[in-house]
Amino acid sequence: RAYRQWFFSQVLSAAGTMTQVVALSWLILQLTHSGVDLGLLTTAALAPLLIAGPFSGVLVDRVRRRVLLMVTQSLYIVLAVLMAVVTATGAVRVWMVFAVAFASGVVGAPDTAARQVYANDLVGPDRLNSAVSLNEVVINGSRVIGPALGALLLATEGVSACCWANALSFVPSLLVLVAHRHVEFSPRSESAHHDPRFVVGWRYAWRNPTIRIALLLAAASGMLFNMNVPLPLLATRVFHLGAGGYGLMMSVFGVGGILGGLVAAASHRAPSRRSVLILATATGVVVVTTASARSVVELYAGLAATGCVSIWFVARANALVQFETELALRGRVMAVWSMALPGCMPLLSPVVGWVGTSVGARESFALSGVAMLVLAGAGSLRGTAR
């Protein structure tokens, strides 16, 4: 019951976040007309995951995750209200959007890792695979609801309304956290790793070849999942679509992602390295094919397929990392995962934006697919060599 309530509250909060992301991405594009600035907006929002990742992982392993999440959800509300006010009054400037995005990233550093481990607190290890996969359903449900609501509010009420919707979306999460006080953090005394430093988790992750290749693939997939950079460029410069068409592109990807997450959640078998590499290869192929679409119909079909296969891959890769990690280090290792996805987006998004502006929108979308094909091939060859 606690997990069901948390699940639906997360659908709402993630949808609210995507509503605001869609609106602010569109706002930046209208203010600057620059694909690079779209990438830099993502950099501002996600750079704290790289900077604060070492500290957030230790924090998640050592404090009560429920209390930590109550703090982060409250701060998200404050930042969304602030953005709503400056856009409603007409005082918004580009630097303000970047500043709020960076502040949200600072809050998100511990929040991202805490949410992933909190699911294990709620359901226990026997249902971990399903919980991780359903988390991807949450994210991709938000890609359906958020862009649709964002496009509607953008067209009728403006950017400020999207920010107000985001602020309200965190209220249910707070109520669930307050209601379930019995879900508490308990120390993992069975672990042989008592060193509280983040570097222990980092070394553990990097020395495990299965975790390492999953992290590298997750980082590469970040170029795909940062949809607010390549998709606006595809929408405006290749297919000449407006805000509604852009929102529909996000929604179609999200529908496919929901299907992929449900397929992953339905599996009763623990993920394996081989299955993750196969899904990574399939994702790369579908991404490159979608980038070559010649009509809007082909584009939408490709985005649906990309959403399904890529989220299936991410759900299984995430679960694989958690299954490979002992409980006492899970917060720190999942902080490393967050540094890879979405933490590497600040480094890669400007590159995607630059390619979209200087080379082409299709090429910017295809980058992640090519990178995943190379990494999956290298991972397969290494596995065969062993």
Beta strands, then each sheet from edge to edge (+ up, - down):
end
